[in-house]
Amino acid sequence: MRIGYARVSTQDQKLELQTDALSKYGCLQLFKEKKSGKNKERPELERMISQLRAGDTVVVWKLDRLGRSLRDLIDLVAEFQERGVDFVSLQDGINTATATGRFTFNIFASLAEFEREIIRERTKAGLDAAKARGRKGGRPAGLSKEAQGKAKSAKILFDSKTKTVEEIAKILGIGRATCYRYIDHASGERLTAPESGSLSPEEEQS
């Protein structure tokens, strides 16, 4: 069974854009949540997970509708896989039932692990790093380790030709201009960013 999960951040936002797309995709059951992505208590998500069976497919409109963070997203999809459940994100073109979808998600998992190591390193050496920045003054040259990880992931996704730069930027949670800069940094080439256009209603939804 295809099972849809839709979420908006506030009571004022509408779920129809997501639920219409999920229904069109063939979801026979929909779970609707009006909670901030930062809120750990998401009863509809928990209710959906408790009812999942092997062979089901969880479908969301966009990745950020499911996970509170990249790490949270990876953990949820890993739980789905352990239960024999596939995962589809309509706007991001991800389907873990396919080889390409699994490859893309493995990149996310690697990035999440890298970010976790960075956080651990910062916690251990944060005070020393702050003092070092204070002595040197100004902003250190080049990219931070965290940014280097995102640059590497951006370059991999860009080279795979499965995502546009705009889609990669959304996935990594960075601006489009920053995404171009990261790809430049990782490839040593200069890309020209196209002029910004107006956002569609789908892109404007948070």
N, C-alpha and C positions, 0 to 999 in steps of 0.2 A: 504493500500500500504506500502511496505517496502522501506524506504528512507535511503540511505547511506550518511554519512558525513565523508570525508577523509581530513586529514590535515598533512602537513609537516612544519618544522620550517623555512626552507630556500628555495630559488629558486633553489638551486643546488640539493636538495633531490628529490627523485622520489616518486610519488604517486601510482605507479602500484601495489606494494605489497598490499596496502590497498584496492584499487579499484577492484582488481581481487578477493579478498576475499569477498568483499561486493557484487559484481555481482554474485559470486558463491552462496552466501546465498539467492539470489533472490531479491536483491534491484532493483527496476525498475527505480529509479531516483537517481543520484549521485550528491552531491555538493562537490566541490574540493577547498581546501584552501591552500595557501602557505603563512602562517603567523606564527610568533612565538606564543606559547601559552600564553606569557605575554602580547601580543598585545590585547588591548581592542576592537579594530576595526576589526571585522571579518565579512565582508559583506556577504560571502557565507552562514555562519551560520545564520545570520539574515534573509537572503532571504529564507533559508530552513524553519526557524521557522514561517515566515509569511505565508507559504503555507501549513502548517500542518493542517490536518483535523482529527476529532475524528475517531478512528479505525486505524490510521496509526501507523507504528512502525519505530522509528529512530534507525539506526544501525551504530555502529562505530567499528573499528578494535580493539582499546584499549581505556580504559577510559581516558587516558591522551591526546587522540586526540580531545576530546570534551571540557573538562573543563580547565580553566587557573589555577584553584586551587581546592581543595576539596570542599570548600564553593561554588565556581562557579558551579562545577559539580552538587552538590546537588540542587542548585537553578534551574538549567536548567532542570534536571529530574523532579523536582517538577512542573515546568511549563508544561512539557509534560503531566504529570499526570492530571493536571487541565484541559488540553485540550482533555483528553481521548486518549492520545497517549502513547504507550508502548515504552520501551527502551531496546536495546540489545547491549552488548559489547562482541564481538566474542572471543577475546583472554582471557578475564576475566571470561567467562562463566556466564554472568549476563543477565537475561531476566526478566524484571519486570512484564511480563504477568504470571509468575509462582510464587508460594508461596515462593520457595527457593530464587528466584531472589529478591523478595520484602524484604525478611528477611535480605539478605546480604546488600541490599542498605539501609535499616533502620539502620544497624550498622554504615555505613558510615555517615548517617545523624547525628547520636548520637555523633560520633567522631568529625564531623564538628562543632556541637554546643559546644562541650567541648573545642575545639581549640579556638572558638570565645570568650568564657568566659576567657580563659587563656590570650588571647591578650588584652582583656579589663582590666584584672587584672594587666598585665604587664604595660600597659599604665598609669594606676593610680599609681602604686607603683614602677615603674621602677627605679627611682632615688634612693629610699631608698634601693632597692635590690642591686643596684650597689655598694652603700656605704657599705652595709653589707658584700658583697663579698670581698670588698677591705680590710675591717678590719680583717676578718677571714683568708683571703689568701687561695689560692689553690681552688680546685674544690669541691663543696659540695658533700657529700657522697650520694649514692642512685640515684634514677631517679628523674628528674624534674616532675612537674605536667603534662606537655605536654607529656613527655615520658611515664608516668604512664598511660595516656589515650590511647596511641598507644599500650602499652603493653597489656592493657585490651582487646582492639579490636583484637590484634594479637592472643591472647589466645582464644577468642570467635570463630574467624574464624578457628583456628587450631583445636579446639574441634569439630567444625561442620563437619570436614572431607570433606569439599567441595572444599578446596583450599590447594595447596602445600605451603610449607614455602616460596619457591621462588615467588609464585604468591602473597602471603600475603605481602611479602617485597615490591613488585612492587606497590601494591595497596596503601600501607601506605607511600611510598616514602622513604624507608630506605634500607640499605644494608642487605644482607642475614644473615651475622653474627650478625648484630644488632637485626634482627628479632628473631633469636634463643635466644639471650640474653634477649629480652623482654618477650618471652614466658617462659623462665626459671624463670624470675623475677615474672611473674604473677602466675605461677603454683607451684613454689618452687621445681621444678624438674630440673635435668640436662639433656638437650638434646645434642646429638652429631651431629654437622653439617657435612654433607658429603663434600668430597673434591670438590673444584670448578672445573667445566668443562668449555669448550669453549662455548661461547654464539652462539646461532643460528642467522642467518641473521635477523629474526624477532625481537629477543631480542636486537640486536645491534642498531635497528632503534630508533631514539629519537623523 
